[in-house]
Structures are given as structure tokens and as C-alpha cells.
Amino acid sequence: MRLTAGNRVAVTLSLAVVVSLASACGGPTKAAAPGDPMPSLDGGISRAWQARPAIVQTVRLLTPGVRQGDTLRIESRLKNVSLQSVNIHRLVCEVDIETTLEVEGPFIHCIIGEMNGPLAPGEEDTRTVSRRILSPPGRYTVSIRHLLQPSVWVTAELTVYPRE
């Protein structure tokens, strides 16, 4: 699929493919056939997608086992997997999040916002997003955007567990 600015990419992966690829070679996964289950962030396992030819984006839930009232923390990492520097347009402070969860916004907002510049071979750019969860227990969808041009959203699911 050719990505262009403004495209919203909802990546769906087979959980079995993700686990076998991650354990076999640690490399990025590619989108599975339509109808395959959406990847889960539960358990804090990193999920990797080929965001563009030279860039792999990895998303990980830093706070597995979240409950209503907890702080949801998600990490996004862009890595240049090519042998040459690559210019990327990316968010600088915090990644964008769209979710079916009801969450409380950040207390402090970033002024800088975004940056366009090189990422050296093997170099990584890591950002996080933190939000307080207001939703009741259930299964929710979370979409994260770190790369801006092309605009790439990666989508996964997570579970909010009941308080014990």
C-alpha cells in the first residue's frame, strides 16, 4: 500500500504472526489479511509495524493491567532500519492518541509540537503519551500517531480491568 499524507492506516495483525515473528527474528510485522484480530497491547508486549520503507514504529503499553483511574502510558519508537539517514517529520513532545477510551487530557501542553529532520541509520526517536483513564472496565481501541508525513496511525486494542 502506498502511504500519502492524510492517510489513516489501521494496521491489523494476526496475534500468532506477531508472536512468531517477534520471537523468531525480532523484526517488524506487516499487515495481515482483513478479518484477522487486532493486535493487543495487553501485557506490555512491544508491537512493531513498517511505518514506511526505512522506518519501523514500535508501540508498547508501559502500564499493563490498567484500571479505571490509573494513568495509561504508551510508548512509540521510530527506528531507522536502513543504511542511510532518512528525513522524517515527527511529533516531538508526545504522540497523538485517538481512542474509544474516555481519558483525561494532559496537565501540561507542549509548545514545540513537531520536527522535520534526519534520523541516522540505527537511530531511534522515542515518545510517550500519558492519560488518566476515566472509562469503566472493558476492551478499547487505541490509535497512535508519531510520524506526520506521511501521517501514519497504528491501531491496537487494550483492556481496562476492574478494580479489585
N, C-alpha and C positions, 0 to 999 in steps of 0.2 A: 504494500500500500504506500503510495506517495503522500507524505505529510505536507500540508501547506498551512500558512498562518491562519489561525482561526479554527482549524480542525479540532474536534474534541475526540480523543481516542479513548474508548472504553476497552481496555485490554482484558480479554478473558483467557484464562489459562486453566488447563486441567491440573488439579492439585497433584495428581500422580506424576504428570510430566514435570511439574515444578520440583517436586521432591526428588525424582530420579535424576534430573539434570543438575540440580544443586549438589546432590551427593556425588554424582559421577564426575563432574568437571568444574563445578562452581561458576559456570558461565551463565550468560543471560538466557532467558527463555524467550520464546516467540509466541505470538497469539495462537491459541488452539482453535479448533473448529467451533463455529457457532453452536450454542447449546451446552457447551462444556461449563462446568461450575465456575463461578467467580472465585479468584484466589482469596484466601483468608489471611488476615494479619494476626489472628489469634495466636498466642504463644510466643510472639516476638520474633518469628522467623523472617529473615530478610527475603524479599521478593524482588527479582531483577527483570527489567524489560529493556529491549533495544529501543531507546528513545529516538535515535537517528543513527545513521551508519557508523559513526565513530564514538557515539555516546551511549553508555549503559546507565540507566537510572535504577537505583535500588531503593525500595521503600520498606521501612521496618517500624512496627509498633514498639515504642520504648517502654510502654506501661501496660504489659499484658495483664489480662484479668481485671480490666476496668469496671467500675461500678458507678451508678448514679452518684454525682457529687465529686468523683475523682477527676484528676486532670489527665486528659488524653494528650499524649506526646507522641508525635510521629516524626521520624527522621527520613529525609530524602537525600540521596547522594548521587551526584552526576560524576561519572568517571570517563575520561578519555581513554579508550581502549585501542586507539590507533598509534602509529609510529610517528605522527606529525602533530604539531599544535593545531587546535581547532578553535575557531571563534564561536562563542556561544553567547546568546542573550538570555540571561537568567535572573531570577529573583535573588536579592541579596540578604534581606533580613530574615524573612520567614516565608515558607512556601504557601501558595494559595490552597485553600481547602473548600470543597463543596461536599456537603454530607446530608444524609437523611436524619442524622442525629440533631437534636436540639442542643446547642452548645453556647456557652458564654464567650463573647469576644475577648480579645486581649486587653490588658490594662494599659499597656504602652504600645503605641503605634510607631512603626519605622518611618523615617522621612526619606531615606535614600531610595528604597524600593527595588530598583533593578540595575543591572550592569551588563555591558556588552564588552567582551574581551576574550583573550586567548586562554585556553586550558591546555597545558603542556601534556605530552604523552605520559600516561600513567597518573596524571594529576586528578585529584578529586575535589569537588565542591559540595560541602555538606551543610544542610539547613534543617531546621526543625519547625514544627508548628505545635503550639500548646493551646488547648481549650478545655475549660471545665465542662463536664458532661451534665446536662440537665435532663436528658431523656431517661425514661424508665428502662428496665431490663428488656433486651431484645437483640435482634440481628439488624445491623445497619450497613449502609453503603457509604464509602468514603472515597472521594476523588482528590488527588493531589496534583498540583502543577508547580514545577520548579523551572522547567525550560520554557522560554517565552516565544522564540522564533525558530522553528515552528512551535506553536502553542501545543504542548503535549500534556494531556491529563491521563494519569493512570488511576484505575479504579479497582478497589478491593472491598472486602467486607470485614467487619469485626463484630464481636459480641460484647454487649454491656450485660454484666452479670448482676444477679440480685444481691443485695446486702444480706449478710448472714447474721 
